[in-house]
Amino acid sequence: MINMTEDKVKDPVCGMVKPKDEMKINVIHKDVTYYFCSEEDKNMFLSNPDHWLLKR
């Protein structure tokens, strides 16, 4: 059974949306936690966070 109350989050790089507990990687940037589906997405984000945050 799917829990419809799960908090879903969006990877700011690839746009994938998943329940927060399925995103294995996260980063805190300017006191906000961002979630990623891959190490590559996290590294792309960290190389230029402002670029990815403007695309949200």
PDB file of N, H, CA, C and O in Angstrom:
ATOM      1  N   MET A   1       0.841  -1.182   0.000  1.00  0.00           N
ATOM      2  CA  MET A   1       0.000   0.000   0.000  1.00  0.00           C
ATOM      3  C   MET A   1       0.886   1.245   0.000  1.00  0.00           C
ATOM      4  O   MET A   1       1.890   1.297   0.711  1.00  0.00           O
ATOM      5  N   ILE A   2       0.519   2.235  -0.789  1.00  0.00           N
ATOM      6  H   ILE A   2      -0.296   2.193  -1.367  1.00  0.00           H
ATOM      7  CA  ILE A   2       1.282   3.475  -0.883  1.00  0.00           C
ATOM      8  C   ILE A   2       0.783   4.456   0.167  1.00  0.00           C
ATOM      9  O   ILE A   2      -0.421   4.664   0.322  1.00  0.00           O
ATOM     10  N   ASN A   3       1.718   5.048   0.877  1.00  0.00           N
ATOM     11  H   ASN A   3       2.696   4.879   0.751  1.00  0.00           H
ATOM     12  CA  ASN A   3       1.378   6.054   1.877  1.00  0.00           C
ATOM     13  C   ASN A   3       1.275   7.412   1.191  1.00  0.00           C
ATOM     14  O   ASN A   3       2.297   7.974   0.798  1.00  0.00           O
ATOM     15  N   MET A   4       0.082   7.944   1.041  1.00  0.00           N
ATOM     16  H   MET A   4      -0.748   7.487   1.361  1.00  0.00           H
ATOM     17  CA  MET A   4      -0.131   9.194   0.316  1.00  0.00           C
ATOM     18  C   MET A   4       0.289  10.414   1.134  1.00  0.00           C
ATOM     19  O   MET A   4       0.285  11.530   0.614  1.00  0.00           O
ATOM     20  N   THR A   5       0.649  10.223   2.395  1.00  0.00           N
ATOM     21  H   THR A   5       0.652   9.317   2.817  1.00  0.00           H
ATOM     22  CA  THR A   5       1.054  11.356   3.217  1.00  0.00           C
ATOM     23  C   THR A   5       2.568  11.535   3.254  1.00  0.00           C
ATOM     24  O   THR A   5       3.072  12.415   3.953  1.00  0.00           O
ATOM     25  N   GLU A   6       3.296  10.706   2.506  1.00  0.00           N
ATOM     26  H   GLU A   6       2.887   9.992   1.938  1.00  0.00           H
ATOM     27  CA  GLU A   6       4.752  10.821   2.492  1.00  0.00           C
ATOM     28  C   GLU A   6       5.155  12.186   1.942  1.00  0.00           C
ATOM     29  O   GLU A   6       4.553  12.685   0.992  1.00  0.00           O
ATOM     30  N   ASP A   7       6.176  12.779   2.545  1.00  0.00           N
ATOM     31  H   ASP A   7       6.665  12.373   3.317  1.00  0.00           H
ATOM     32  CA  ASP A   7       6.712  14.031   2.031  1.00  0.00           C
ATOM     33  C   ASP A   7       7.497  13.746   0.774  1.00  0.00           C
ATOM     34  O   ASP A   7       8.439  12.953   0.786  1.00  0.00           O
ATOM     35  N   LYS A   8       7.109  14.394  -0.314  1.00  0.00           N
ATOM     36  H   LYS A   8       6.344  15.038  -0.324  1.00  0.00           H
ATOM     37  CA  LYS A   8       7.851  14.230  -1.563  1.00  0.00           C
ATOM     38  C   LYS A   8       8.741  15.434  -1.772  1.00  0.00           C
ATOM     39  O   LYS A   8       8.386  16.562  -1.429  1.00  0.00           O
ATOM     40  N   VAL A   9       9.906  15.173  -2.343  1.00  0.00           N
ATOM     41  H   VAL A   9      10.194  14.257  -2.621  1.00  0.00           H
ATOM     42  CA  VAL A   9      10.884  16.228  -2.604  1.00  0.00           C
ATOM     43  C   VAL A   9      11.329  16.124  -4.057  1.00  0.00           C
ATOM     44  O   VAL A   9      11.198  15.078  -4.691  1.00  0.00           O
ATOM     45  N   LYS A  10      11.856  17.229  -4.567  1.00  0.00           N
ATOM     46  H   LYS A  10      11.962  18.079  -4.052  1.00  0.00           H
ATOM     47  CA  LYS A  10      12.279  17.288  -5.960  1.00  0.00           C
ATOM     48  C   LYS A  10      13.777  17.532  -6.034  1.00  0.00           C
ATOM     49  O   LYS A  10      14.300  18.451  -5.402  1.00  0.00           O
ATOM     50  N   ASP A  11      14.458  16.707  -6.805  1.00  0.00           N
ATOM     51  H   ASP A  11      14.034  15.961  -7.318  1.00  0.00           H
ATOM     52  CA  ASP A  11      15.886  16.894  -7.079  1.00  0.00           C
ATOM     53  C   ASP A  11      16.002  18.163  -7.929  1.00  0.00           C
ATOM     54  O   ASP A  11      15.455  18.204  -9.031  1.00  0.00           O
ATOM     55  N   PRO A  12      16.698  19.198  -7.449  1.00  0.00           N
ATOM     56  CA  PRO A  12      16.762  20.460  -8.191  1.00  0.00           C
ATOM     57  C   PRO A  12      17.541  20.386  -9.497  1.00  0.00           C
ATOM     58  O   PRO A  12      17.465  21.306 -10.311  1.00  0.00           O
ATOM     59  N   VAL A  13      18.290  19.307  -9.710  1.00  0.00           N
ATOM     60  H   VAL A  13      18.353  18.559  -9.048  1.00  0.00           H
ATOM     61  CA  VAL A  13      19.083  19.177 -10.941  1.00  0.00           C
ATOM     62  C   VAL A  13      18.297  18.430 -12.020  1.00  0.00           C
ATOM     63  O   VAL A  13      18.102  18.958 -13.114  1.00  0.00           O
ATOM     64  N   CYS A  14      17.847  17.213 -11.726  1.00  0.00           N
ATOM     65  H   CYS A  14      18.005  16.784 -10.837  1.00  0.00           H
ATOM     66  CA  CYS A  14      17.170  16.417 -12.754  1.00  0.00           C
ATOM     67  C   CYS A  14      15.649  16.556 -12.717  1.00  0.00           C
ATOM     68  O   CYS A  14      14.965  16.194 -13.674  1.00  0.00           O
ATOM     69  N   GLY A  15      15.122  17.083 -11.605  1.00  0.00           N
ATOM     70  H   GLY A  15      15.678  17.377 -10.828  1.00  0.00           H
ATOM     71  CA  GLY A  15      13.676  17.287 -11.501  1.00  0.00           C
ATOM     72  C   GLY A  15      12.895  16.079 -11.010  1.00  0.00           C
ATOM     73  O   GLY A  15      11.668  16.136 -10.930  1.00  0.00           O
ATOM     74  N   MET A  16      13.576  14.986 -10.679  1.00  0.00           N
ATOM     75  H   MET A  16      14.573  14.940 -10.744  1.00  0.00           H
ATOM     76  CA  MET A  16      12.882  13.795 -10.207  1.00  0.00           C
ATOM     77  C   MET A  16      12.200  14.075  -8.873  1.00  0.00           C
ATOM     78  O   MET A  16      12.780  14.711  -7.993  1.00  0.00           O
ATOM     79  N   VAL A  17      10.972  13.598  -8.728  1.00  0.00           N
ATOM     80  H   VAL A  17      10.501  13.081  -9.443  1.00  0.00           H
ATOM     81  CA  VAL A  17      10.214  13.760  -7.494  1.00  0.00           C
ATOM     82  C   VAL A  17      10.020  12.381  -6.879  1.00  0.00           C
ATOM     83  O   VAL A  17       9.541  11.451  -7.527  1.00  0.00           O
ATOM     84  N   LYS A  18      10.405  12.275  -5.606  1.00  0.00           N
ATOM     85  H   LYS A  18      10.795  13.031  -5.080  1.00  0.00           H
ATOM     86  CA  LYS A  18      10.295  11.004  -4.877  1.00  0.00           C
ATOM     87  C   LYS A  18       9.988  11.311  -3.417  1.00  0.00           C
ATOM     88  O   LYS A  18      10.189  12.437  -2.962  1.00  0.00           O
ATOM     89  N   PRO A  19       9.500  10.313  -2.681  1.00  0.00           N
ATOM     90  CA  PRO A  19       9.374  10.489  -1.229  1.00  0.00           C
ATOM     91  C   PRO A  19      10.752  10.798  -0.641  1.00  0.00           C
ATOM     92  O   PRO A  19      11.763  10.237  -1.064  1.00  0.00           O
ATOM     93  N   LYS A  20      10.771  11.677   0.319  1.00  0.00           N
ATOM     94  H   LYS A  20       9.949  12.133   0.663  1.00  0.00           H
ATOM     95  CA  LYS A  20      12.032  12.124   0.927  1.00  0.00           C
ATOM     96  C   LYS A  20      12.899  10.964   1.393  1.00  0.00           C
ATOM     97  O   LYS A  20      14.120  11.008   1.247  1.00  0.00           O
ATOM     98  N   ASP A  21      12.288   9.931   1.950  1.00  0.00           N
ATOM     99  H   ASP A  21      11.295   9.895   2.069  1.00  0.00           H
ATOM    100  CA  ASP A  21      13.088   8.821   2.476  1.00  0.00           C
ATOM    101  C   ASP A  21      13.695   7.945   1.376  1.00  0.00           C
ATOM    102  O   ASP A  21      14.510   7.072   1.676  1.00  0.00           O
ATOM    103  N   GLU A  22      13.320   8.155   0.121  1.00  0.00           N
ATOM    104  H   GLU A  22      12.658   8.863  -0.122  1.00  0.00           H
ATOM    105  CA  GLU A  22      13.931   7.417  -0.989  1.00  0.00           C
ATOM    106  C   GLU A  22      15.107   8.170  -1.612  1.00  0.00           C
ATOM    107  O   GLU A  22      15.879   7.587  -2.374  1.00  0.00           O
ATOM    108  N   MET A  23      15.247   9.452  -1.297  1.00  0.00           N
ATOM    109  H   MET A  23      14.619   9.925  -0.679  1.00  0.00           H
ATOM    110  CA  MET A  23      16.384  10.227  -1.787  1.00  0.00           C
ATOM    111  C   MET A  23      17.542   9.979  -0.830  1.00  0.00           C
ATOM    112  O   MET A  23      17.485  10.367   0.337  1.00  0.00           O
ATOM    113  N   LYS A  24      18.573   9.343  -1.318  1.00  0.00           N
ATOM    114  H   LYS A  24      18.619   9.028  -2.266  1.00  0.00           H
ATOM    115  CA  LYS A  24      19.667   8.903  -0.452  1.00  0.00           C
ATOM    116  C   LYS A  24      20.688   9.997  -0.153  1.00  0.00           C
ATOM    117  O   LYS A  24      21.468   9.872   0.791  1.00  0.00           O
ATOM    118  N   ILE A  25      20.690  11.065  -0.946  1.00  0.00           N
ATOM    119  H   ILE A  25      20.057  11.166  -1.713  1.00  0.00           H
ATOM    120  CA  ILE A  25      21.733  12.082  -0.829  1.00  0.00           C
ATOM    121  C   ILE A  25      21.079  13.424  -0.554  1.00  0.00           C
ATOM    122  O   ILE A  25      20.091  13.782  -1.194  1.00  0.00           O
ATOM    123  N   ASN A  26      21.628  14.165   0.395  1.00  0.00           N
ATOM    124  H   ASN A  26      22.431  13.874   0.915  1.00  0.00           H
ATOM    125  CA  ASN A  26      21.122  15.517   0.629  1.00  0.00           C
ATOM    126  C   ASN A  26      22.260  16.448   0.997  1.00  0.00           C
ATOM    127  O   ASN A  26      23.324  16.026   1.447  1.00  0.00           O
ATOM    128  N   VAL A  27      21.999  17.725   0.790  1.00  0.00           N
ATOM    129  H   VAL A  27      21.134  18.068   0.424  1.00  0.00           H
ATOM    130  CA  VAL A  27      22.986  18.774   1.057  1.00  0.00           C
ATOM    131  C   VAL A  27      22.250  19.939   1.693  1.00  0.00           C
ATOM    132  O   VAL A  27      21.133  20.268   1.292  1.00  0.00           O
ATOM    133  N   ILE A  28      22.869  20.559   2.679  1.00  0.00           N
ATOM    134  H   ILE A  28      23.776  20.292   3.005  1.00  0.00           H
ATOM    135  CA  ILE A  28      22.314  21.781   3.258  1.00  0.00           C
ATOM    136  C   ILE A  28      23.044  22.957   2.626  1.00  0.00           C
ATOM    137  O   ILE A  28      24.269  23.058   2.698  1.00  0.00           O
ATOM    138  N   HIS A  29      22.277  23.837   2.011  1.00  0.00           N
ATOM    139  H   HIS A  29      21.283  23.755   1.952  1.00  0.00           H
ATOM    140  CA  HIS A  29      22.826  25.033   1.360  1.00  0.00           C
ATOM    141  C   HIS A  29      22.008  26.227   1.838  1.00  0.00           C
ATOM    142  O   HIS A  29      20.795  26.277   1.635  1.00  0.00           O
ATOM    143  N   LYS A  30      22.668  27.178   2.468  1.00  0.00           N
ATOM    144  H   LYS A  30      23.654  27.137   2.634  1.00  0.00           H
ATOM    145  CA  LYS A  30      22.008  28.369   3.017  1.00  0.00           C
ATOM    146  C   LYS A  30      20.818  27.984   3.898  1.00  0.00           C
ATOM    147  O   LYS A  30      19.723  28.532   3.768  1.00  0.00           O
ATOM    148  N   ASP A  31      21.061  27.027   4.797  1.00  0.00           N
ATOM    149  H   ASP A  31      21.950  26.582   4.902  1.00  0.00           H
ATOM    150  CA  ASP A  31      20.085  26.562   5.791  1.00  0.00           C
ATOM    151  C   ASP A  31      18.862  25.860   5.201  1.00  0.00           C
ATOM    152  O   ASP A  31      17.859  25.698   5.895  1.00  0.00           O
ATOM    153  N   VAL A  32      18.925  25.440   3.939  1.00  0.00           N
ATOM    154  H   VAL A  32      19.740  25.572   3.375  1.00  0.00           H
ATOM    155  CA  VAL A  32      17.846  24.682   3.311  1.00  0.00           C
ATOM    156  C   VAL A  32      18.412  23.328   2.881  1.00  0.00           C
ATOM    157  O   VAL A  32      19.504  23.260   2.317  1.00  0.00           O
ATOM    158  N   THR A  33      17.669  22.253   3.146  1.00  0.00           N
ATOM    159  H   THR A  33      16.782  22.308   3.604  1.00  0.00           H
ATOM    160  CA  THR A  33      18.110  20.924   2.739  1.00  0.00           C
ATOM    161  C   THR A  33      17.572  20.620   1.345  1.00  0.00           C
ATOM    162  O   THR A  33      16.376  20.756   1.088  1.00  0.00           O
ATOM    163  N   TYR A  34      18.468  20.207   0.448  1.00  0.00           N
ATOM    164  H   TYR A  34      19.439  20.097   0.656  1.00  0.00           H
ATOM    165  CA  TYR A  34      18.119  19.804  -0.914  1.00  0.00           C
ATOM    166  C   TYR A  34      18.422  18.327  -1.048  1.00  0.00           C
ATOM    167  O   TYR A  34      19.413  17.836  -0.507  1.00  0.00           O
ATOM    168  N   TYR A  35      17.566  17.618  -1.771  1.00  0.00           N
ATOM    169  H   TYR A  35      16.761  18.017  -2.211  1.00  0.00           H
ATOM    170  CA  TYR A  35      17.667  16.177  -1.913  1.00  0.00           C
ATOM    171  C   TYR A  35      18.003  15.810  -3.358  1.00  0.00           C
ATOM    172  O   TYR A  35      17.545  16.457  -4.300  1.00  0.00           O
ATOM    173  N   PHE A  36      18.814  14.755  -3.513  1.00  0.00           N
ATOM    174  H   PHE A  36      19.185  14.229  -2.748  1.00  0.00           H
ATOM    175  CA  PHE A  36      19.298  14.350  -4.833  1.00  0.00           C
ATOM    176  C   PHE A  36      19.143  12.854  -5.016  1.00  0.00           C
ATOM    177  O   PHE A  36      19.259  12.081  -4.064  1.00  0.00           O
ATOM    178  N   CYS A  37      18.879  12.452  -6.264  1.00  0.00           N
ATOM    179  H   CYS A  37      18.785  13.080  -7.036  1.00  0.00           H
ATOM    180  CA  CYS A  37      18.729  11.029  -6.565  1.00  0.00           C
ATOM    181  C   CYS A  37      20.058  10.399  -6.954  1.00  0.00           C
ATOM    182  O   CYS A  37      20.159   9.176  -7.051  1.00  0.00           O
ATOM    183  N   SER A  38      21.088  11.230  -7.182  1.00  0.00           N
ATOM    184  H   SER A  38      21.006  12.224  -7.104  1.00  0.00           H
ATOM    185  CA  SER A  38      22.392  10.660  -7.526  1.00  0.00           C
ATOM    186  C   SER A  38      23.524  11.563  -7.037  1.00  0.00           C
ATOM    187  O   SER A  38      23.340  12.760  -6.815  1.00  0.00           O
ATOM    188  N   GLU A  39      24.675  10.964  -6.878  1.00  0.00           N
ATOM    189  H   GLU A  39      24.824   9.992  -7.058  1.00  0.00           H
ATOM    190  CA  GLU A  39      25.879  11.702  -6.491  1.00  0.00           C
ATOM    191  C   GLU A  39      26.244  12.724  -7.569  1.00  0.00           C
ATOM    192  O   GLU A  39      26.719  13.817  -7.261  1.00  0.00           O
ATOM    193  N   GLU A  40      26.018  12.360  -8.834  1.00  0.00           N
ATOM    194  H   GLU A  40      25.632  11.472  -9.083  1.00  0.00           H
ATOM    195  CA  GLU A  40      26.315  13.264  -9.947  1.00  0.00           C
ATOM    196  C   GLU A  40      25.469  14.536  -9.861  1.00  0.00           C
ATOM    197  O   GLU A  40      25.975  15.640 -10.063  1.00  0.00           O
ATOM    198  N   ASP A  41      24.176  14.371  -9.560  1.00  0.00           N
ATOM    199  H   ASP A  41      23.765  13.474  -9.396  1.00  0.00           H
ATOM    200  CA  ASP A  41      23.310  15.551  -9.423  1.00  0.00           C
ATOM    201  C   ASP A  41      23.782  16.429  -8.269  1.00  0.00           C
ATOM    202  O   ASP A  41      23.810  17.654  -8.385  1.00  0.00           O
ATOM    203  N   LYS A  42      24.148  15.802  -7.164  1.00  0.00           N
ATOM    204  H   LYS A  42      24.125  14.807  -7.070  1.00  0.00           H
ATOM    205  CA  LYS A  42      24.641  16.570  -6.010  1.00  0.00           C
ATOM    206  C   LYS A  42      25.885  17.360  -6.400  1.00  0.00           C
ATOM    207  O   LYS A  42      25.998  18.540  -6.068  1.00  0.00           O
ATOM    208  N   ASN A  43      26.813  16.725  -7.097  1.00  0.00           N
ATOM    209  H   ASN A  43      26.722  15.767  -7.367  1.00  0.00           H
ATOM    210  CA  ASN A  43      28.048  17.410  -7.490  1.00  0.00           C
ATOM    211  C   ASN A  43      27.779  18.546  -8.472  1.00  0.00           C
ATOM    212  O   ASN A  43      28.416  19.597  -8.391  1.00  0.00           O
ATOM    213  N   MET A  44      26.849  18.346  -9.395  1.00  0.00           N
ATOM    214  H   MET A  44      26.332  17.493  -9.461  1.00  0.00           H
ATOM    215  CA  MET A  44      26.492  19.419 -10.327  1.00  0.00           C
ATOM    216  C   MET A  44      25.906  20.601  -9.559  1.00  0.00           C
ATOM    217  O   MET A  44      26.245  21.753  -9.833  1.00  0.00           O
ATOM    218  N   PHE A  45      25.032  20.318  -8.605  1.00  0.00           N
ATOM    219  H   PHE A  45      24.757  19.382  -8.383  1.00  0.00           H
ATOM    220  CA  PHE A  45      24.426  21.362  -7.790  1.00  0.00           C
ATOM    221  C   PHE A  45      25.501  22.136  -7.023  1.00  0.00           C
ATOM    222  O   PHE A  45      25.506  23.367  -7.022  1.00  0.00           O
ATOM    223  N   LEU A  46      26.407  21.408  -6.375  1.00  0.00           N
ATOM    224  H   LEU A  46      26.403  20.408  -6.376  1.00  0.00           H
ATOM    225  CA  LEU A  46      27.433  22.060  -5.560  1.00  0.00           C
ATOM    226  C   LEU A  46      28.412  22.887  -6.386  1.00  0.00           C
ATOM    227  O   LEU A  46      29.020  23.824  -5.869  1.00  0.00           O
ATOM    228  N   SER A  47      28.569  22.550  -7.661  1.00  0.00           N
ATOM    229  H   SER A  47      28.075  21.788  -8.081  1.00  0.00           H
ATOM    230  CA  SER A  47      29.477  23.325  -8.507  1.00  0.00           C
ATOM    231  C   SER A  47      28.922  24.711  -8.816  1.00  0.00           C
ATOM    232  O   SER A  47      29.690  25.628  -9.106  1.00  0.00           O
ATOM    233  N   ASN A  48      27.589  24.881  -8.757  1.00  0.00           N
ATOM    234  H   ASN A  48      26.965  24.136  -8.521  1.00  0.00           H
ATOM    235  CA  ASN A  48      26.975  26.180  -9.039  1.00  0.00           C
ATOM    236  C   ASN A  48      25.531  26.190  -8.513  1.00  0.00           C
ATOM    237  O   ASN A  48      24.594  26.151  -9.310  1.00  0.00           O
ATOM    238  N   PRO A  49      25.338  26.241  -7.206  1.00  0.00           N
ATOM    239  CA  PRO A  49      23.989  26.160  -6.637  1.00  0.00           C
ATOM    240  C   PRO A  49      23.029  27.224  -7.165  1.00  0.00           C
ATOM    241  O   PRO A  49      21.859  26.930  -7.409  1.00  0.00           O
ATOM    242  N   ASP A  50      23.501  28.436  -7.342  1.00  0.00           N
ATOM    243  H   ASP A  50      24.452  28.675  -7.143  1.00  0.00           H
ATOM    244  CA  ASP A  50      22.604  29.508  -7.784  1.00  0.00           C
ATOM    245  C   ASP A  50      21.999  29.210  -9.156  1.00  0.00           C
ATOM    246  O   ASP A  50      20.842  29.542  -9.410  1.00  0.00           O
ATOM    247  N   HIS A  51      22.767  28.598 -10.021  1.00  0.00           N
ATOM    248  H   HIS A  51      23.707  28.328  -9.814  1.00  0.00           H
ATOM    249  CA  HIS A  51      22.256  28.225 -11.341  1.00  0.00           C
ATOM    250  C   HIS A  51      21.061  27.285 -11.206  1.00  0.00           C
ATOM    251  O   HIS A  51      20.027  27.486 -11.844  1.00  0.00           O
ATOM    252  N   TRP A  52      21.212  26.264 -10.375  1.00  0.00           N
ATOM    253  H   TRP A  52      22.051  26.101  -9.858  1.00  0.00           H
ATOM    254  CA  TRP A  52      20.151  25.265 -10.239  1.00  0.00           C
ATOM    255  C   TRP A  52      18.959  25.802  -9.474  1.00  0.00           C
ATOM    256  O   TRP A  52      17.825  25.408  -9.744  1.00  0.00           O
ATOM    257  N   LEU A  53      19.193  26.692  -8.526  1.00  0.00           N
ATOM    258  H   LEU A  53      20.115  27.013  -8.307  1.00  0.00           H
ATOM    259  CA  LEU A  53      18.076  27.240  -7.757  1.00  0.00           C
ATOM    260  C   LEU A  53      17.241  28.206  -8.593  1.00  0.00           C
ATOM    261  O   LEU A  53      16.039  28.337  -8.359  1.00  0.00           O
ATOM    262  N   LEU A  54      17.845  28.875  -9.550  1.00  0.00           N
ATOM    263  H   LEU A  54      18.821  28.769  -9.741  1.00  0.00           H
ATOM    264  CA  LEU A  54      17.091  29.757 -10.438  1.00  0.00           C
ATOM    265  C   LEU A  54      16.169  28.963 -11.366  1.00  0.00           C
ATOM    266  O   LEU A  54      15.153  29.488 -11.821  1.00  0.00           O
ATOM    267  N   LYS A  55      16.510  27.713 -11.649  1.00  0.00           N
ATOM    268  H   LYS A  55      17.336  27.287 -11.279  1.00  0.00           H
ATOM    269  CA  LYS A  55      15.727  26.880 -12.557  1.00  0.00           C
ATOM    270  C   LYS A  55      14.512  26.265 -11.874  1.00  0.00           C
ATOM    271  O   LYS A  55      13.666  25.677 -12.548  1.00  0.00           O
ATOM    272  N   ARG A  56      14.404  26.383 -10.575  1.00  0.00           N
ATOM    273  H   ARG A  56      15.091  26.861 -10.027  1.00  0.00           H
ATOM    274  CA  ARG A  56      13.311  25.734  -9.823  1.00  0.00           C
ATOM    275  C   ARG A  56      11.985  26.235 -10.224  1.00  0.00           C
ATOM    276  O   ARG A  56      10.969  25.792  -9.689  1.00  0.00           O
TER     277      ARG A  56
END
